[in-house]
Amino acid sequence: MRPTSPSPIVRLPGSSRKRLAFGLLGLLGVAVAVVVSAVVLVAVIDLRPMLERYATRTLERRLTIATLHIAWANPLTVEVGDVRLANATWGSSPDMVRIEHLAATIDVVALLRGILRFETLEVRKPEIVLERDANGIGNWRFGDAAARPPASSTPAPSRRAGFPTLIDFRLRDGFVSYRTTNGNVLRGDLRDVSIRAAGEDQPVSVTLEGAYNGTPTRVTAETQSYQVLRDESLPFGLAFSAATPTATVEFNGTMTNPLDFDGVRGPLRIDARVLGDFLNIFGADVRVDVPLRLAGALSRNGDHWQLAEATGTLASDAFEGRLTLAEGGRGEPDDIAIAATFAVLHLDPLLAGAAKGKPGKGLSNADFGALSLELDQNRGTNFDATLRAAHLEYRAMRFADVGAEARLASGEIAIRRLTFALAGGTVDASGSARSAKPGSHVVVNASVAKADAAEIARMLGVEAGQIAGRITTRATLTMSGATVGQALRTGRGHAVLAMKDGDIARAQLERVSTDLRSLWRRNERSARISCLLGVIELRDGRGTISQLALQTPAGILIGGGQVDFAAQRLDMTIKSVASSTSAFALDIPLRISGDFARLSVAPAAVSSAGPSDAPTRRGPPSEMPPDLRQLADANPCPR
């Protein structure tokens, strides 16, 4: 067999090989020249106007950059001076964003992997103005989005995956302000902010020195790594502490959307040495100079916040309960609901703290009538409170089984229900004050059921053993005015006091009827009360005691008179019915008159006696509310 001949090898002449080599070298040279030229062109070209035009066209807002310097190396160095982004045409200031100086070094290798990693980032004097127009559209919405009303029900998408790595971040002397649709401005001053991490897989530390709404604030935080932050399948761990001159707040938990502080779970602790200062940071406008300590489980889902299983102390009183916050919609206030249960609640420190918080305008003002009834018409926060206390102490008085449900809102204060035990009976009251020119319109309803008359007399300083039995009282009051004094002068209402089957000291009956036997009686025996009835009608701040009757087997007492609540004066006459008393009774009327604090009792001239010697049974005033009328009609006393 003949061996297979190898494929022929084509050999170029020496001159041809040289021409090919020179051609390849020429193409390579051209390529290198193009690359070098491109690098030189990018390095020397002024990118600033290109960036300005692109951003202005994209955002439909003018962006200006005074200076821009880029050093093409690894890391990439960028330095920018006086950056300004115009505000919306309806905005309150020309610029929405202004940054005096920004300098950054960026890891190019990480950038090629799709991760923006700042080895250093320094921002000096940033000023950011955020606000909404009358339709609720924020000035941070650009282009077509700025013309569409926001869909508040749609949750904001998570931006965790694209968050950059900040190895060494520093911000100095900046501020962020937010103007709400109702005109309130929330401002955060950022004097010094730093964020540092050893790497993408290492914990991150954050410190902030500044102020919130004028209150100096310091925040320190430790978070999980940037890798965990960008993994949306994992909750992101965070522990932070915020301190003001009079309060500290501590949290240690997780968030599913940390950039919006949403999906929050974890324990929260609050230590506010001055409760009013702490609440005012959030625009609550409440002045109460008492301490609050509070701890509970914090959660947030969208607009709903909750602090559950809460325990703490208010002033020196321990409590447990729950706090919820519902963020208001566009142009609407936030709603805070508080439910708390106390074993003992001391009211004096709270009232003293309220008076201290508003010197000259609080409860320490001796002129009660000058207290203002004008209400805030544009509150940023509404409050609902439900309080329970096994015992409540106020001055020398002690009340049991106290319950209160109240609401404070724009132009309204409402006590939906107030109940407590008093003298073996139960007090049940409600009231409201609503804005009405001038000042407020006030409505009060109250009742006392089956209270021990002896205990009430003791509380009022009356000698023990003078009266016994169960008293029931109902009252209504409406009034309007700019101050308490003005409102009392317009007040209208009714009150009914009734008793059946009680006892009264016989000597008191004899003294009222001027029974001569009272001069030598030694035995302070009591007389059985068949019935007791009193009716007061209030018109324009003056109360008329239109019906007052006390019936016992030993005699009948009747009376009437006037009560001036605005001037705090009483003028009434009491006398015995001659046909019901003994032959020893002179039946001389007694007049009780004077200031509430200095009442005097003296015999009255017969001609000045208001009551008749022979009272007739007549009904209560026609305009009396049905429940009061029912109480009066059910009483058998003569009228």
Buried (B, 14 or more C-beta within 10 A) or exposed (E): EEEEEEEEEEEEEEEEEEEEEEEEEEEEEEEEEEEEEEEEEEEEEEEBEEBBEEBBEEBBBBBBBEEBEBEEEEBBBBBBBBBBBBBBEEBEBEBBBBBBBBBBBBBEEBBEEEBBBBBBBBBBBBBBBBBBBEEBBBBBBBEEEBEEEBEEEEBEEBEBEEBBBBBBBBBBBBBBBBBBBBEBEBBBBBBBBBBBBEEBEBBBBBEBBBBBBEBEBBBBBBBBBBEBBBBEEBBBBBBBBBBBEBBBBBBBBBBBBBEBEBBBBBBBBBBBBBBBBBBBBBBBEBBBBBBBBBBBBBBBBBBEBBBEEBEBBBBEBBBBBBBBBBBBEBEBBBBBBBBBBBEBBBBEBBBBBBBBBBEEBBBEBEEEBEBEBBBBEEBBBBBBBBBBBEBBBEEEEEBEBBBBBBBBBBBBBBBEBBBBBBBEBBBBBBBBBBBBEEBBBBBBBBBBBEBBBBBBBBEEEEEEBBBBBBBBBBBBBBBBBBBBBBBBBBBBBBBBBBBBEBBBBBBBBBBBBBBBEBEEBEEEEBBBBBBBBBBBBBEEBBBBBBBBBBBBEBBBBBBBBBBBBBBBBBBBBBBBBBEBBEEEBEBBBBBBBBEEEEEEEEEBEEEEBBBEEEBEEEEBBEEBBEEBBEBBEEBEBBB
